[in-house]
Amino acid sequence: MDIVVKGRNVEVPDHYREHVADKLSKVERYDQKLMRADVELFHERNPRQSDTCQRVEITVMTKGPVIRAEAQAQDFYAALDCAINKLDARLRRSADRRRVHRGRHAPMSVAAATANLPTDLTGGVATLAEPSVETELAEHDENQPWRIVREKEHVAEPMTVDDALFQMELVGHDFYLFLDKDSGRPSVVYRRRGYDYGILSLAV
C-alpha cells in the first residue's frame, strides 16, 4: 500500500511518517487489496480550540469503496490513534460485509449494523465513490461575504439506498450524494437524530 503523508501549513517530520506507516500496516489485515492511503495533517491556530487543535484525516483507496476517518486531539499522535481506531472499525465492517455476500446470506441492514455507533454531528462533506477530481478555487469576489474554496467531481455509479448508507458510514460523513439505482435520480441520504436516516431526491 502506498502511503502519502502531507500537512497543510504543517511540517511533517520523517519520524512521524514512519509512525504513520507502522500504524497503517496493522489495518491491512482486513483487506490485502488496499492500494493507497492519504494522510493529511491540519493545525487549528485558534487558541480557544487548543484541546482539538491538531486534526488528522485518513483516506484509504481500495478496489472497493473509499474508506475515510478523521479525528482531532491536542497532538498529532493522539489524533492519529483515534483516526486509526475509526478506520480499523470501518475496514472491519467492510470486510464483514464482503464475507456475508460471498456466503450468499442475507446481509444485515445498515440500520442494524450501525445501531450501536456513536452519532457524530460535526458535519460531513457529500461524496461519491472515487475516483474524484478535486480543484482548489483561489479566486474570490471581495463583494461576496462567502466563498467556495474547493470543488470536487465524482464518478456517479448507480447504487441502492442501502449501499449509499453503507458508503456514508465508511467515509464517516453525515450525508452522501449518490445516483439512485431504482429511480435514476440524484439523491442524498443523511443522518437524522438518533439512528434514523433521511433521503432527498431531485424531481424530474
QUISULNOR-V36983 format. One record per backbone hydrogen bond with DSSP energy under -0.5 kcal/mol. NH is the residue of the N-H (numbers start at 1). CO is the residue of the C=O. If there is no record, write none. Layout:
NH_CO ; NH_CO
This chain:
2_35 ; 4_37 ; 5_3 ; 6_39 ; 8_41 ; 9_7 ; 13_11 ; 16_13 ; 17_13 ; 18_14 ; 19_15 ; 20_16 ; 21_17 ; 22_18 ; 23_19 ; 24_20 ; 25_21 ; 26_22 ; 26_23 ; 27_24 ; 28_24 ; 28_25 ; 29_26 ; 30_27 ; 31_28 ; 34_31 ; 35_61 ; 36_61 ; 37_2 ; 38_59 ; 39_4 ; 39_37 ; 40_38 ; 40_57 ; 41_6 ; 42_55 ; 43_8 ; 44_53 ; 45_43 ; 49_46 ; 50_47 ; 52_49 ; 53_50 ; 54_73 ; 55_42 ; 55_53 ; 56_71 ; 57_40 ; 58_69 ; 59_38 ; 60_67 ; 61_36 ; 61_59 ; 67_60 ; 68_170 ; 69_58 ; 71_56 ; 73_54 ; 79_75 ; 80_76 ; 81_77 ; 82_78 ; 83_79 ; 84_80 ; 85_81 ; 86_82 ; 87_83 ; 88_84 ; 89_85 ; 90_86 ; 91_87 ; 92_88 ; 93_89 ; 94_90 ; 95_91 ; 96_92 ; 97_93 ; 98_94 ; 99_95 ; 100_96 ; 101_97 ; 102_98 ; 103_99 ; 104_101 ; 105_100 ; 113_109 ; 114_110 ; 115_112 ; 117_114 ; 120_118 ; 121_119 ; 133_153 ; 134_132 ; 135_151 ; 137_135 ; 137_149 ; 138_136 ; 142_140 ; 144_141 ; 149_147 ; 151_135 ; 153_133 ; 155_129 ; 155_131 ; 157_155 ; 158_156 ; 159_179 ; 164_160 ; 165_161 ; 166_162 ; 167_163 ; 168_164 ; 169_165 ; 170_166 ; 171_167 ; 172_168 ; 173_168 ; 176_189 ; 177_127 ; 178_187 ; 180_178 ; 180_185 ; 181_159 ; 184_180 ; 187_178 ; 188_200 ; 189_176 ; 190_198 ; 191_174 ; 192_196 ; 196_193 ; 198_190 ; 200_188 ; 202_186
